[in-house]
Amino acid sequence: MTSAPESPARIRPAVVADARSIAVVHVAGWRSAYAGLLPAGLLAGLDVDRRAARWRERFAEMPDSVFVLVFEEDGQIRAFVSGGPSREGAGLPGVGGEVYAIYVDPAYQGRGAGTRLLEAAARRLAGAGYAQASLWVLTENTPARGFYESRGWHWDGTEHEWTYEGGSSMEVRYVTDLAGPG
């Protein structure tokens, strides 16, 4: 008896039916990435059902300029990235594009899903005509900062305070050029 071949990993545009799976990755990603950086009560209070409902709302209201891509393997969503026009508007002249969020299922980290999604997001933003892109990361999230830096992103010196229910944390802005050589 032979076993069925594993389905190859692929990146595809997300659809509304993916909302719950994205929410599962989102909540697990937050709990893993922000343990010790954000209050334990905030992380414990994250709810997959509420997050899935928010994702369904986002899909219903999403303009064409915004995208969500998922990394899927064996029929399971293992990671996602979202992006589009910079939410800062004219705050970063010439940048225009932004990666809003990127999360990988903690059990699936280190297998290339994050790298492949970040590259896919950069291609999508470049295809939309942006010469540069930005993203925000918690100042103290050194693993994420190292990940971005190893993939050609750099801190441009900009910081701001991110406020959430019950507190705030500092974030730094990373940027990258989207136009490759030639």
Helices and strands as residue ranges (DSSP letters): E 10-13, G 16-18, H 19-33, H 40-44, H 48-61, E 67-73, E 76-85, G 89-91, E 96-104, G 106-108, H 113-127, E 132-138, H 142-150, E 154-164, E 167-177
